[in-house]
């Protein structure tokens, strides 16, 4: 099992998510819970497709850092 960084963005009426280390792996959902579940399914399908077609599965390398700044 691998852990990949996932970026979730507020897209107005819904949320969108993408995985920097898995180009093209994206999903959306109306709630944070839904987008989280959807991106997990998308990642599983994406990795399975890479394996099925003999492509290399990128190893996780992106890191997430939250930085506080004065506003």
N, CA, C and O atoms as a DFTB+ gen file, in Angstrom:
284 C
 N C O
     1  1       0.845      -1.172       0.000
     2  2       0.000       0.000       0.000
     3  2       0.891       1.236       0.000
     4  3       1.893       1.292       0.711
     5  1       0.515       2.216      -0.800
     6  2       1.266       3.467      -0.883
     7  2       0.366       4.634      -0.512
     8  3      -0.853       4.571      -0.670
     9  1       0.976       5.688      -0.020
    10  2       0.241       6.911       0.290
    11  2       0.669       7.999      -0.680
    12  3       1.848       8.343      -0.766
    13  1      -0.298       8.536      -1.407
    14  2      -0.059       9.606      -2.362
    15  2      -0.662      10.903      -1.829
    16  3      -1.707      10.886      -1.180
    17  1      -0.002      12.020      -2.105
    18  2      -0.552      13.328      -1.760
    19  2      -1.735      13.600      -2.684
    20  3      -1.661      13.345      -3.886
    21  1      -2.817      14.112      -2.126
    22  2      -4.018      14.472      -2.882
    23  2      -4.304      15.941      -2.606
    24  3      -4.302      16.377      -1.455
    25  1      -4.549      16.699      -3.670
    26  2      -4.902      18.109      -3.533
    27  2      -6.405      18.226      -3.747
    28  3      -6.933      17.776      -4.764
    29  1      -7.088      18.832      -2.783
    30  2      -8.531      19.049      -2.878
    31  2      -8.768      20.550      -2.950
    32  3      -8.259      21.317      -2.133
    33  1      -9.550      20.951      -3.941
    34  2      -9.841      22.373      -4.136
    35  2     -11.344      22.613      -4.060
    36  3     -12.140      21.786      -4.506
    37  1     -11.722      23.749      -3.494
    38  2     -13.113      24.168      -3.479
    39  2     -13.423      24.722      -4.864
    40  3     -12.863      25.739      -5.271
    41  1     -14.314      24.051      -5.584
    42  2     -14.633      24.444      -6.957
    43  2     -16.004      25.102      -7.053
    44  3     -16.675      25.001      -8.080
    45  1     -16.414      25.768      -5.995
    46  2     -17.712      26.447      -6.014
    47  2     -18.811      25.544      -5.495
    48  3     -18.948      25.360      -4.285
    49  1     -19.598      24.976      -6.401
    50  2     -20.689      24.113      -5.924
    51  2     -20.219      22.718      -5.518
    52  3     -21.006      21.930      -4.992
    53  1     -18.958      22.410      -5.754
    54  2     -18.438      21.084      -5.409
    55  2     -16.958      21.192      -5.066
    56  3     -16.408      22.289      -4.974
    57  1     -16.326      20.048      -4.878
    58  2     -14.891      19.976      -4.622
    59  2     -14.257      19.143      -5.723
    60  3     -14.869      18.203      -6.229
    61  1     -13.035      19.486      -6.091
    62  2     -12.292      18.680      -7.064
    63  2     -11.006      18.209      -6.396
    64  3     -10.495      18.847      -5.476
    65  1     -10.497      17.086      -6.876
    66  2      -9.277      16.521      -6.302
    67  2      -8.393      15.991      -7.419
    68  3      -8.878      15.507      -8.441
    69  1      -7.088      16.090      -7.204
    70  2      -6.135      15.493      -8.137
    71  2      -4.922      14.986      -7.374
    72  3      -4.659      15.385      -6.239
    73  1      -4.189      14.089      -8.035
    74  2      -3.027      13.450      -7.424
    75  2      -1.797      13.859      -8.230
    76  3      -1.622      13.383      -9.352
    77  1      -0.937      14.729      -7.690
    78  2       0.218      15.208      -8.454
    79  2       1.121      14.085      -8.993
    80  3       1.694      14.221     -10.074
    81  1       1.248      12.997      -8.257
    82  2       2.134      11.907      -8.684
    83  2       1.472      10.936      -9.655
    84  3       2.133      10.036     -10.172
    85  1       0.175      11.106      -9.911
    86  2      -0.547      10.255     -10.867
    87  2      -1.219      11.176     -11.890
    88  3      -2.424      11.415     -11.808
    89  1      -0.453      11.691     -12.849
    90  2      -1.007      12.638     -13.816
    91  2      -2.269      12.092     -14.488
    92  3      -2.307      10.960     -14.970
    93  1      -3.296      12.940     -14.500
    94  2      -4.559      12.553     -15.112
    95  2      -5.538      11.934     -14.137
    96  3      -6.685      11.671     -14.500
    97  1      -5.116      11.696     -12.917
    98  2      -5.993      11.090     -11.924
    99  2      -6.721      12.211     -11.184
   100  3      -6.144      12.888     -10.334
   101  1      -7.998      12.394     -11.522
   102  2      -8.804      13.472     -10.957
   103  2     -10.175      12.944     -10.569
   104  3     -10.593      11.881     -11.026
   105  1     -10.865      13.687      -9.730
   106  2     -12.227      13.334      -9.361
   107  2     -12.901      14.563      -8.771
   108  3     -12.271      15.604      -8.580
   109  1     -14.198      14.426      -8.485
   110  2     -14.962      15.522      -7.902
   111  2     -16.044      14.948      -6.992
   112  3     -16.357      13.758      -7.040
   113  1     -16.601      15.819      -6.169
   114  2     -17.699      15.425      -5.300
   115  2     -18.316      16.655      -4.679
   116  3     -17.686      17.710      -4.611
   117  1     -19.543      16.523      -4.229
   118  2     -20.248      17.665      -3.646
   119  2     -19.841      17.965      -2.214
   120  3     -20.044      19.078      -1.729
   121  1     -19.263      16.971      -1.527
   122  2     -18.801      17.171      -0.154
   123  2     -17.358      16.682      -0.048
   124  3     -16.864      15.985      -0.934
   125  1     -16.689      17.052       1.038
   126  2     -15.325      16.567       1.250
   127  2     -15.297      15.051       1.369
   128  3     -14.382      14.400       0.866
   129  1     -16.301      14.491       2.035
   130  2     -16.371      13.036       2.177
   131  2     -16.533      12.369       0.818
   132  3     -15.898      11.352       0.537
   133  1     -17.393      12.948      -0.028
   134  2     -17.637      12.366      -1.348
   135  2     -16.407      12.471      -2.245
   136  3     -16.054      11.504      -2.919
   137  1     -15.752      13.626      -2.262
   138  2     -14.580      13.769      -3.125
   139  2     -13.445      12.877      -2.643
   140  3     -12.679      12.360      -3.456
   141  1     -13.326      12.688      -1.332
   142  2     -12.299      11.800      -0.793
   143  2     -12.552      10.361      -1.220
   144  3     -11.633       9.671      -1.660
   145  1     -13.785       9.911      -1.092
   146  2     -14.128       8.554      -1.523
   147  2     -13.930       8.394      -3.028
   148  3     -13.420       7.372      -3.485
   149  1     -14.332       9.403      -3.794
   150  2     -14.223       9.326      -5.250
   151  2     -12.773       9.307      -5.726
   152  3     -12.442       8.569      -6.654
   153  1     -11.900      10.106      -5.104
   154  2     -10.504      10.116      -5.544
   155  2      -9.823       8.814      -5.165
   156  3      -8.924       8.361      -5.874
   157  1     -10.227       8.208      -4.072
   158  2      -9.662       6.910      -3.685
   159  2     -10.005       5.858      -4.754
   160  3      -9.148       5.067      -5.148
   161  1     -11.248       5.857      -5.213
   162  2     -11.661       4.931      -6.283
   163  2     -10.903       5.256      -7.565
   164  3     -10.421       4.351      -8.245
   165  1     -10.795       6.536      -7.898
   166  2     -10.088       6.941      -9.120
   167  2      -8.626       6.506      -9.078
   168  3      -8.086       6.059     -10.090
   169  1      -7.987       6.630      -7.927
   170  2      -6.589       6.221      -7.794
   171  2      -6.443       4.715      -7.990
   172  3      -5.516       4.258      -8.658
   173  1      -7.351       3.954      -7.412
   174  2      -7.308       2.498      -7.545
   175  2      -7.457       2.093      -9.004
   176  3      -6.715       1.243      -9.495
   177  1      -8.411       2.698      -9.694
   178  2      -8.635       2.394     -11.114
   179  2      -7.448       2.850     -11.951
   180  3      -7.012       2.137     -12.855
   181  1      -6.926       4.032     -11.657
   182  2      -5.792       4.581     -12.409
   183  2      -4.567       3.667     -12.302
   184  3      -3.929       3.353     -13.306
   185  1      -4.248       3.248     -11.084
   186  2      -3.087       2.380     -10.877
   187  2      -3.312       1.024     -11.535
   188  3      -2.391       0.474     -12.139
   189  1      -4.522       0.475     -11.429
   190  2      -4.826      -0.809     -12.071
   191  2      -4.667      -0.712     -13.582
   192  3      -4.169      -1.645     -14.211
   193  1      -5.080       0.397     -14.166
   194  2      -4.946       0.585     -15.612
   195  2      -3.479       0.688     -16.021
   196  3      -3.079       0.127     -17.041
   197  1      -2.682       1.397     -15.237
   198  2      -1.252       1.483     -15.539
   199  2      -0.630       0.086     -15.552
   200  3       0.132      -0.255     -16.458
   201  1      -0.958      -0.709     -14.550
   202  2      -0.414      -2.065     -14.468
   203  2      -0.901      -2.907     -15.636
   204  3      -0.116      -3.623     -16.258
   205  1      -2.202      -2.824     -15.938
   206  2      -2.780      -3.612     -17.031
   207  2      -2.099      -3.329     -18.368
   208  3      -1.900      -4.242     -19.168
   209  1      -1.742      -2.073     -18.611
   210  2      -1.140      -1.704     -19.889
   211  2       0.390      -1.699     -19.839
   212  3       1.045      -1.195     -20.752
   213  1       0.953      -2.261     -18.768
   214  2       2.397      -2.407     -18.684
   215  2       3.147      -1.116     -18.442
   216  3       4.344      -1.033     -18.714
   217  1       2.463      -0.115     -17.938
   218  2       3.103       1.167     -17.647
   219  2       3.677       1.152     -16.238
   220  3       3.222       0.394     -15.381
   221  1       4.660       1.979     -16.008
   222  2       5.253       2.091     -14.683
   223  2       4.315       2.879     -13.767
   224  3       3.777       3.913     -14.165
   225  1       4.127       2.400     -12.569
   226  2       3.317       3.115     -11.583
   227  2       4.249       4.075     -10.837
   228  3       5.170       3.635     -10.148
   229  1       4.013       5.383     -10.972
   230  2       4.883       6.345     -10.284
   231  2       4.830       6.159      -8.770
   232  3       3.760       5.971      -8.190
   233  1       5.979       6.215      -8.157
   234  2       6.049       6.140      -6.707
   235  2       5.671       7.502      -6.119
   236  3       5.941       8.538      -6.728
   237  1       5.056       7.503      -4.950
   238  2       4.728       8.786      -4.324
   239  2       5.994       9.599      -4.061
   240  3       6.969       9.088      -3.509
   241  1       5.966      10.847      -4.455
   242  2       7.131      11.711      -4.188
   243  2       6.711      13.115      -3.756
   244  3       7.512      13.848      -3.177
   245  1       5.473      13.492      -4.031
   246  2       4.997      14.819      -3.631
   247  2       4.784      14.870      -2.132
   248  3       4.415      13.879      -1.502
   249  1       5.023      16.038      -1.577
   250  2       4.802      16.246      -0.152
   251  2       3.879      17.439       0.030
   252  3       3.844      18.347      -0.801
   253  1       3.150      17.426       1.105
   254  2       2.227      18.519       1.409
   255  2       2.725      19.229       2.659
   256  3       3.077      18.597       3.655
   257  1       2.747      20.532       2.587
   258  2       3.170      21.344       3.723
   259  2       2.220      22.517       3.842
   260  3       2.051      23.277       2.889
   261  1       1.606      22.672       4.984
   262  2       0.754      23.827       5.245
   263  2       1.609      24.888       5.926
   264  3       2.264      24.615       6.931
   265  1       1.599      26.077       5.384
   266  2       2.449      27.158       5.885
   267  2       1.572      28.310       6.375
   268  3       0.738      28.817       5.624
   269  1       1.754      28.716       7.607
   270  2       1.026      29.857       8.152
   271  2       1.672      31.154       7.682
   272  3       2.895      31.291       7.695
   273  1       0.831      32.107       7.264
   274  2       1.323      33.434       6.891
   275  2       0.369      34.461       7.494
   276  3      -0.819      34.190       7.666
   277  1       0.883      35.607       7.804
   278  2       0.045      36.683       8.312
   279  2      -0.779      37.243       7.167
   280  3      -0.277      37.428       6.058
   281  1      -2.048      37.511       7.443
   282  2      -2.884      38.086       6.365
   283  2      -3.464      39.416       6.774
   284  3      -4.187      40.039       5.997
